[in-house]
Every structure is written in structure tokens, then in C-alpha cells.
């Protein structure tokens, strides 16, 4: 799936930005992290962020990435 997403982003550079969160959500071996740096669980159901994890991810990383990707100066 990641390869497909990268291909679409590459073909659609004028309007698609790929924000890769692997470094934020995986350990050095590529395994999924289970908790935030504060110790809150990321996904108790195994798939969806818990509310504290979603807040952490948006505030600490994703909001800045989205703003940078869509700034007038480009990614």
C-alpha cells in the first residue's frame, strides 16, 4: 500500500503531498510503537488512535507537517 501511495503522490505533485509518519510511529526495526512518549497507549483497539494519542500526534508532529506541505513556498 505504501508503494501505491508514493506512486500516486509522485504522479500528482501539483496537488498531492505525501507525509510519511513512519519515523514518528515505528521503532528503529520498523515495528509499530504502542505508546506515546508520555506513556499513553496509541491504539488500544489495534488500529485507531486513542484520543490522547491523536492529540499528541497532531499537536507534536502532524499539524506542522501539513502546514509545511501546503505552504505557499512548497514542501
C-alpha positions in Angstrom: 0.0 0.0 0.0 2.8 2.4 0.8 4.3 1.9 -2.6 1.0 2.7 -4.3 0.6 5.9 -2.2 4.1 7.0 -3.1 3.4 6.4 -6.8 0.2 8.4 -6.7 2.0 11.3 -4.9 4.8 11.2 -7.4 2.4 11.4 -10.4 0.3 14.2 -8.8 3.0 16.5 -7.4 0.9 19.6 -8.2 -1.8 18.8 -5.6 -0.8 15.7 -3.6 1.7 15.7 -0.7 2.8 12.5 1.0 3.5 12.9 4.7 5.4 9.8 5.9 4.9 9.2 9.6 7.0 6.1 9.8 9.7 7.7 11.9 7.1 9.0 14.3 5.1 5.8 14.7 7.6 3.0 14.3 10.6 1.9 16.2 14.1 1.5 14.7 13.3 -2.0 13.5 10.1 -0.9 11.7 7.7 -2.2 14.4 4.7 -0.2 15.4 5.1 1.9 18.6 2.5 1.1 21.2 2.5 4.3 23.2 3.2 8.0 23.0 6.4 9.4 24.6 4.3 10.3 27.6 3.3 6.6 28.0 -0.3 6.9 26.7 -1.4 4.0 24.6 -1.5 4.7 20.8 -4.1 2.2 19.7 -5.9 0.1 22.3 -8.1 -1.4 19.5 -5.0 -2.1 17.4 -6.0 0.2 14.6 -7.3 3.6 15.6 -5.6 6.3 17.7 -6.9 6.7 21.2 -7.9 10.4 21.9 -4.8 11.3 23.9 -2.6 9.7 21.2 -4.4 11.6 18.4 -4.0 14.8 20.3 -0.3 14.1 20.8 0.3 13.1 17.2 -1.5 16.2 15.8 0.0 18.7 18.2 3.5 17.4 18.3 4.1 16.5 14.7 1.3 16.2 12.0 0.0 19.8 12.2 3.4 21.2 11.4 3.9 18.7 8.6 0.6 19.6 7.0 1.3 23.3 7.3 4.8 22.9 5.7 3.5 20.7 2.9 0.9 23.2 1.8 2.7 26.4 2.5 3.0 28.9 -0.4 6.7 28.1 -0.6 6.1 24.4 -1.1 7.1 21.3 0.8 
